Amino acid sequence: MQKITLFCLSSLKITDTQEGIGIIKNILYSLMNIRAKNINVQKNNAGILFPAVNRIFLIFFLSLSSVFYTQKWSPEKIDRLQDKIGSQYLQEGRIHDGIEQTKKAIQLSEEINYTKGRARGYIHMVNFLHSLGKYSEEQVYLQKAESLYYTFDDDPALLSAFFAAYGKNYHELGLIEKSNESFDKALKEALKIKDKQRKRKRLHYIYGNKAINFGLIGYNDSMYYYIHKAYKILPRVVEATNLTSYFLENKKNLDSAKFYLREAEGLLKNSTEPFDYLVFNYMSGQYYENIKNYNKALEFYEKSLALSIKMNRPKNMMKNYKEIAEIYNLQNNVYKANEYLQKYTKIRDSFEKGNLIALQTSGKKIIDDEKKQIQESNKKWYYIIAGLFLGVTILIVLLSIAYYKKVQKKDLLLKENTTAILQKDLQVKVLEQKVNETFDEIIQLAKKNHPEFWGRFQEVYPDFRSRILSINPTLKVSELVLTAYIYLGFNTKDIANYTFKAVQTIKNNKYNLRKRLNIPAQEDIVVWIRNQTG
């Protein structure tokens, strides 16, 4: 009946003409299998046949079509649409299509005032923008979702998705502690999900991300624990490749790495998700690079890169560009190595710029959240203090109104000054602590020759690399890392010890670095570098 109504109303320009009404009636009567001649639906010569009946038919069809139109997008239908968007577009790598569909779902939710649909739509937007590496834009939608928090605080599935989205955002900005806090909140809500399949997928997702976080901060046992939990709940290609990476990078166990890589290959046979093929090819490249089969590694990296480009995943593109550049460098193909290194650098620099903006926003949010927690924890004391203050005030008023005003003004000014001083002292101490902790973290990464050292160093000293490269743009990554060690004040012996190289090798490297940076012989290299980058 809905299709009939829409067909009739779209086929006719209904104003006050009898012709449109007559056609609609003819269609209805023919569908009811009533012969037109018995009902006499033909228009008379005067053109005024059954005017009252005509108007009734017109009102009936307009009302019916209006009912069908308003029922077209109910909350349930929007939920089904959003479930399809979340499971289909992201997995297939159709990010931009997914963004457009999500915007439509948000608009439909707004039209019927379905706030939970809007919140779910905002979280979907966060996931799509995260895949594109647009972390600052992602935070805009996180804040929009948070503004509707009160509308879905009884929905564990949506709450866990919301906290997980914040966890991913903090992860990309290097705020691992905050990321783990968000994932812990997501885990708490995920355990409440009644739908077993959805619960299993969400737990799998959270465990996998917590494993990555612990890997970044060097908690290898915790990393393995969560990877294994994710793999046990839902054996998938991603976790098998994560286990491969764990045994390659952390345990240096090629046999175990090969075992899990084969597990991933077996799981891949039953997978239709392009992302599974992407991560399998990337990890295969890692494996073959470790066993020095560079041609095979290059073949897999190129496959992973092609899928990264097809799925429009810039972060995966960046990782593949970097690995391909290193392979070409190992093969002494300087031209190709530089070509892919430039592509890697271009994407990385765009990420760094976006991360800086997003980090500033996140920093403000973290401070605001901490203030809210302090306010809530001290809320009862505020009431007690307020009650005491009120009692004292009444007593003072009874004794002497004039005296009360004078004392109150003096006390208030003193409190404000004291509070301001304490707050400033606290802010200074917090900032000093953060600076010290960050510097200690960089020193520890350097001493361990940790692969994350150079990346973390650039986050703490964002202008360092560009200023050094402005002196000599052809510096290699290894030379930049050596410059960073020197900037931190490590001597030749320390650098040799931490990087597992001979002292003479470091001396030669520092000598070559002096030449490439045109550092005068009489200049202290540490002072010179700090002056250039400070």
MOKAPE-V787254 format. One record per helix or strand of 3 or more residues. SS is the DSSP state (@ for helix, = for strand). FROM is the first residue (numbers start at 1). LEN is the number of residues. If there is no record, write none. Layout:
<<SS FROM LEN> <SS FROM LEN>>
This chain:
<<@ 2 10> <@ 18 14> <@ 36 4> <@ 51 20> <@ 75 18> <@ 95 17> <@ 115 17> <@ 135 13> <@ 149 4> <@ 156 17> <@ 176 15> <@ 196 21> <@ 220 14> <@ 237 14> <@ 254 15> <@ 274 17> <@ 294 17> <@ 314 17> <@ 334 44> <@ 379 21> <@ 401 47> <@ 453 8> <@ 464 8> <@ 477 11> <@ 492 7> <@ 503 15> <@ 525 9>>
